[in-house]
């Protein structure tokens, strides 16, 4: 299940140790976001069905007026939406501003980042462990 983050929950979730946290920053009226959201959901479902427990997925409404002070205070401004921020061990390790029109392309992007973490940290995520 993809969790909608708010200023109150953002860092409580993404700064926890353990899994890779993938946060899609989006705008409600953003055309590329609307195209990407179904693919983000499908990728999350794919990982969930295959028992991948160490990747967590989140939404964050970048253009929500009430969130602007939080975004400025914590330097969460992005150059555009959708932007994917990848957190590992509480730190941003990658950021991509782009839309995805294909679930497989997004899944590959996430698994490539997982591969880089595994190589760097000399650990395994066991992507498809049962």
C-alpha positions in Angstrom: 0.0 0.0 0.0 1.3 3.4 -0.9 1.2 5.8 2.0 0.4 9.5 1.6 2.9 11.5 3.5 2.2 14.8 5.2 4.6 17.3 6.9 3.8 15.5 10.2 4.7 12.0 8.8 7.3 12.7 6.1 10.5 12.3 8.1 9.1 9.8 10.6 8.8 7.5 7.6 11.7 8.2 5.3 14.4 8.6 7.9 13.8 5.3 9.5 16.6 2.8 9.0 16.1 -0.3 7.0 14.2 -0.3 3.7 14.6 1.8 0.7 12.0 4.5 0.7 10.7 5.7 -2.7 8.7 9.0 -2.4 6.9 10.3 -5.5 6.5 14.1 -5.2 3.5 15.0 -7.4 1.1 17.8 -8.2 -2.6 17.2 -8.4 -3.0 19.0 -11.7 0.3 17.8 -13.2 -0.3 16.0 -16.5 2.9 13.9 -16.4 2.0 13.0 -12.7 -1.4 11.7 -13.8 0.3 9.5 -16.4 2.9 8.2 -13.9 0.6 7.5 -10.9 -0.9 4.3 -12.3 2.6 2.9 -13.1 3.9 3.8 -9.6 0.9 1.9 -8.2 1.5 -1.1 -10.4 5.2 -1.2 -9.5 4.3 -1.1 -5.8 1.9 -3.9 -6.2 4.5 -5.9 -8.1 7.0 -5.6 -5.3 4.3 -6.4 -2.7 3.1 -9.5 -4.6 6.7 -10.8 -4.9 7.3 -10.4 -1.1 9.7 -7.5 -1.3 9.5 -6.1 2.2 12.5 -3.8 2.1 11.1 -1.2 -0.3 8.4 1.2 0.9 6.4 3.5 -1.4 5.0 7.0 -0.6 3.2 9.9 -2.2 3.8 13.5 -1.2 1.6 16.3 -2.7 4.3 18.9 -3.6 2.0 21.7 -4.6 -0.3 21.5 -1.5 -0.5 25.1 -0.3 -0.4 24.2 3.4 2.8 22.3 2.9 4.9 25.2 1.5 6.4 26.3 4.8 7.4 22.6 5.5 8.9 22.3 2.0 10.9 25.5 2.4 12.1 24.7 5.9 13.4 21.3 5.0 14.7 22.1 1.5 12.3 19.7 -0.2 11.8 21.9 -3.2 12.0 20.0 -6.5 12.7 21.3 -10.0 9.5 19.7 -11.3 7.0 17.0 -10.8 6.8 14.1 -10.7 10.1 13.8 -8.8 11.1 10.6 -7.2 13.3 10.8 -4.1 15.0 7.7 -2.9 15.9 7.5 0.8 18.2 4.9 2.3 19.3 4.9 5.9 17.6 8.2 6.4 19.4 10.0 3.5 18.5 11.0 0.0 20.6 8.8 -2.2 19.0 9.6 -5.6 16.5 12.0 -7.1 14.9 11.8 -10.5 12.5 14.3 -12.0 10.7 12.6 -14.8 7.5 10.9 -15.8 7.1 7.2 -16.6 4.7 5.9 -19.2 5.7 2.3 -18.6 5.6 0.3 -15.4 8.6 -1.9 -16.4 10.7 1.2 -17.0 9.9 2.5 -13.5 10.5 -0.9 -12.0 13.9 -1.1 -13.7 14.8 2.3 -12.4 14.0 1.2 -8.8 15.8 -2.1 -9.2 18.9 -0.4 -10.6 19.0 1.8 -7.5 18.6 -1.2 -5.3 21.5 -2.9 -7.2 23.7 0.1 -6.5 22.8 0.0 -2.8 23.5 -3.7 -2.7 26.9 -3.2 -4.4 27.9 -0.3 -2.2 26.6 -1.7 1.1 27.6 -5.3 0.3 24.2 -6.5 1.3 21.3 -8.1 -0.5 17.7 -6.9 -0.7 16.5 -10.3 -1.8 14.1 -8.8 -4.3 12.2 -11.9 -5.1 12.6 -14.0 -1.9 9.5 -15.9 -1.1 
